[in-house]
């Protein structure tokens, strides 16, 4: 998060501890969305756009993404439902990379963070690597690493425990 760095520390939870969020980016319309949520009875502890996303998810569920204007990638854990929701902005300004094997799901804003985990292999996807060298990006969900994928722009995913 970029807004209110002092009180916007992450991971952030709601007051009940049910919802937890990690967020990379900036929500441009967070003030308007916050006012809407406050009018509906939501109470805020910070001035952070991170907390606005958290409350929007609590109220609107996965449809909260449709109300967000900005550059973002985030993950919200719903402890009561044992559900992880990840989302990425429409233009893909903020990346979200992931690795999934069996019951283990890892995600980060950069592949190098995933490579720190001992289960993640460092093998290259040579076709994606070639594409990156020629065009300056990797296609669709691929990364230059064979086992690491990226969530495409304007996409969400939900994992249930």
C-alpha positions in Angstrom: 0.0 0.0 0.0 1.1 3.6 -0.6 -1.6 5.5 1.4 -1.1 5.9 5.2 2.1 3.8 5.5 2.3 4.3 9.3 -1.1 2.6 10.1 -1.4 0.6 6.9 1.0 -2.1 8.1 0.5 -5.6 6.6 -0.8 -8.1 6.9 -3.9 -6.2 8.1 -7.0 -7.7 9.7 -10.4 -6.4 10.3 -11.5 -5.8 13.9 -12.9 -9.3 14.3 -9.8 -11.1 12.9 -11.9 -12.9 10.3 -10.5 -11.1 7.2 -6.8 -10.6 6.6 -5.2 -8.8 3.6 -1.9 -8.3 1.9 -1.9 -5.6 -0.7 0.4 -4.1 -3.3 -0.7 -0.9 -5.0 -2.9 2.1 -4.7 -6.7 2.5 -4.9 -7.4 5.9 -6.5 -11.1 6.1 -5.4 -10.6 4.8 -1.9 -12.0 8.0 -0.3 -15.3 7.7 -2.2 -15.5 4.0 -1.5 -14.7 4.6 2.2 -17.5 7.2 2.5 -19.9 4.7 0.9 -18.8 2.0 3.4 -19.0 4.3 6.4 -22.5 5.4 5.3 -23.4 1.7 5.5 -22.1 1.4 9.0 -18.5 0.2 8.6 -16.0 1.7 11.0 -12.4 2.3 10.1 -9.3 2.2 12.3 -6.9 3.7 9.8 -6.8 6.1 6.8 -5.3 3.4 4.6 -6.6 2.3 1.2 -5.7 -1.2 2.4 -8.4 -1.2 5.1 -10.9 0.1 2.5 -10.3 -3.0 0.4 -10.8 -5.2 3.4 -14.1 -3.6 4.3 -15.2 -3.6 0.7 -14.6 -7.4 0.6 -16.5 -7.9 3.8 -19.5 -6.1 2.4 -19.4 -7.0 -1.3 -17.5 -10.2 -1.4 -15.5 -11.0 -4.6 -17.5 -8.3 -6.4 -15.5 -5.7 -4.5 -13.0 -5.7 -7.3 -15.5 -4.1 -9.6 -15.6 -1.1 -7.3 -11.9 -0.5 -7.2 -10.1 2.0 -9.4 -6.4 1.8 -9.3 -3.3 -0.4 -9.6 -3.3 -3.4 -7.3 -2.7 -7.0 -6.5 -4.0 -8.3 -3.3 -4.9 -11.4 -1.4 -7.6 -11.7 1.3 -7.9 -14.6 3.7 -11.4 -15.3 5.1 -10.6 -17.3 8.3 -14.3 -18.3 8.9 -14.7 -19.7 5.4 -11.1 -20.9 5.1 -11.0 -19.2 1.7 -8.2 -17.2 -0.1 -9.2 -14.7 -2.7 -6.6 -13.1 -4.9 -7.1 -10.3 -7.4 -5.2 -8.2 -9.9 -6.1 -4.8 -11.4 -7.6 -4.4 -14.9 -4.4 -3.3 -16.6 -2.0 -5.5 -14.8 0.1 -2.7 -13.3 0.8 -4.7 -10.2 1.9 -8.3 -10.7 0.8 -11.4 -8.7 3.0 -14.5 -9.2 2.1 -17.9 -7.7 3.2 -21.4 -7.3 0.7 -24.2 -6.6 1.4 -27.9 -5.8 -1.0 -30.1 -4.0 -2.3 -28.2 -0.9 0.5 -25.7 -1.0 -0.2 -22.3 -2.6 2.5 -19.6 -2.5 2.1 -16.1 -4.0 4.2 -12.9 -4.2 4.6 -9.8 -6.2 8.0 -11.0 -7.6 9.1 -14.5 -8.6 12.3 -14.2 -6.5 10.2 -14.3 -3.3 8.7 -17.6 -4.4 12.1 -19.0 -5.3 13.1 -18.6 -1.6 10.8 -21.5 -0.8 12.7 -24.9 -1.0 9.8 -26.6 -2.8 9.9 -24.2 -5.8 12.2 -25.4 -8.6 14.3 -22.9 -10.4 14.0 -24.4 -13.8 13.4 -22.0 -16.7 10.5 -22.1 -19.1 12.7 -21.5 -22.2 9.9 -20.7 -24.5 8.6 -18.0 -22.1 12.2 -16.8 -21.6 12.7 -16.4 -25.3 9.4 -14.5 -25.6 10.5 -12.2 -22.8 13.9 -11.5 -24.6 12.1 -10.8 -27.9 9.0 -8.9 -26.8 9.9 -7.7 -23.2 7.1 -9.7 -21.5 6.0 -13.3 -20.9 2.8 -14.5 -22.4 -0.5 -14.8 -20.5 -0.1 -16.8 -17.3 3.6 -17.8 -17.8 6.7 -16.5 -16.2 10.3 -17.3 -17.2 10.3 -20.0 -14.5 8.8 -23.3 -15.4 6.7 -23.8 -12.2 5.8 -20.2 -11.4 2.7 -18.7 -13.0 1.2 -15.2 -12.9 -2.4 -14.2 -12.5 -3.4 -12.3 -15.6 -4.6 -8.7 -15.5 -8.3 -8.2 -14.6 -8.5 -11.7 -13.1 -9.3 -13.2 -9.7 -8.9 -16.6 -8.2 -10.4 -18.3 -5.1 -8.9 -21.2 -3.2 -10.8 -23.0 -0.5 -9.2 -25.1 2.2 
